[in-house]
Amino acid sequence: MMRPLQLAACLAFTATSFASLAQEAPAPTAPAPSPVAAAAPATPAAPKALVGNAKNGYQLTYTCQGCHGVVGYKNAYPNYHVPRIGGQSSQYLVNALTEYKKGTRKHPTMQAQSESFSEQDIADIAAFLSGLK
C-alpha cells in the first residue's frame, strides 16, 4: 500500500511525463559511429552512491518507532526480541532494508514496510537511524 504523499508524487510524475511526451518533437538521427569507436569496449558507468538525507529519514521512520523504539518490546506472535535500530551502522541498515525489499531476508512485517521504499528512501532512513545514540 502506497503512502498518500508517495501516491501523489507518482501521479504527478506520470501526468508530467505524458504531457512532455505529447509535446516532444522527433529526435534527430545520430550519425553512424566510426569503426574505431565501435571497436572500443563500452565501460558501464559506476552507479553513483546514494547520499542519505537524515531529515527525510526522520519522516520515513515514523512507523518504525512502534516496534523498534520501545526497549524490551516483543511481538505478540511469534514472540521474539525486536532489535533497537537507532545507532546501528548505516551500511547494515541499507543492507537489511534492501534484503527485506528483495525478499532475501524474511520477516512479513519488514518485507511489507520495505516494499514501499525507494533506494533513496532506504539511504535516508539509514542516515537518520545511524545518527541516533
Buried (B, 14 or more C-beta within 10 A) or exposed (E): EEEEEBEEEEEEEEEEEEEEEEEEEEEEEEEEEEEEEEEEEEEEEEEEEBEBBBEBBBEBBEEBEEBBBEEEEEEEEEEEEBEBBBEBEBEEBBBBBBBBBEEEBEBEEBBEBBEEBEEEBBBBBBBBBBBBE
